[in-house]
């Protein structure tokens, strides 16, 4: 199923880009290792783990609808993290 593979890649790229943006933002503001930045990174990692676990879940009734919900959750969580990132800068 290419759809599952693409969803896993999207999760990886989106959350990875957010983590990278935190590092770039901290470096440009000379605030490397800030508490707020660490919280965003930790939340991104937890979100990644949760979403990948949901994608790998086999005992769902309607797989297509389940994956659609996972994609919506990725979008919601990514937007939330981006808002926090914007406040960091």
Secondary structure, DSSP 8 states (H G I E B T S, - for coil): -HHHHHHHHHHHHHHHHHHHHHHHHHHHTT-TT-HHHHHHHHHHHHHHHHHHHHHH----S-HHHHHHHHHHHHHHHHHHHHHHHHHH-
